[in-house]
């Protein structure tokens, strides 16, 4: 599992994040405090408090390419 902090404050960022994550078959979760949502679900992500940093958890051993694509959101 790989974990990193990201910021998705703008709706355009959420749309871009989801379009990237949907390209991959691995499990991707977003955490905000005690809340956890599917990182491929735009509705799930919009249910979180996007004004605070989020933690992305990627459950894959081969996710270097995905991490590179998500670098634009990294804190």
N, C-alpha and C positions, 0 to 999 in steps of 0.2 A: 504494500500500500504506500502511496505517495500522498503527502499532505502539503498544502500551501495556502497562504492567505491571499485573498483577492478582493477587489473592489468592483462592484457592479452598480454604481449609483445612478447611472443614466439608463433609460429604457433601451437605447440603441446598444449599449454594452450588454444588456441581458439578451437581446435578440442575437447579437453576434456570438456570445458565449454559448447559447443553445445550438446555434447552427454549427459551431465547431464540435461540441460534445456529441451531437447526434450522429456524427460521422464514425464514431467508435463504438465497438460492441462491449467494451468493459463497463463495469458499474462505476458511476460517478455520482457522488453525493455532495450536497452543499449543507454546511452547518452554520447556524446562527444561534449562539447560546444553546438552549436545550432543543431547538427545532432542527430537524433534518429533513431535506427534500431531495428528490431525484434531480440531479444536475442536468438532465435532458428535458425537464418539464418547465416550460415557460410560465405556466400558471403557478406551479409550485414555487419557483424562484420569486415571482412577484408577491407571494404570500409572506416572504421574509422581510425583515427590516433592512432595506438596502442602503440605508445611511451609515451602517456600521460595516466593518470588514467581515468577510465570510471566509470560512475554511472549506476548501475543496479537497475531497478525498477521492483518489483514483485507485481502484482495485484492479491493478494489472502489473505484471512484471515488465512488460514491454510498452512503456508509455512515454518515451522520450520525445517522440514527435508531437504528441498531444500536449505535453508540458511546454514545448517550444511555442505552439500555437496559442496557448493560454497565457504566455508571458506578458502580453499586453495588458492583462488585468491584474497582474501580480503586484503586491505591495512590497 
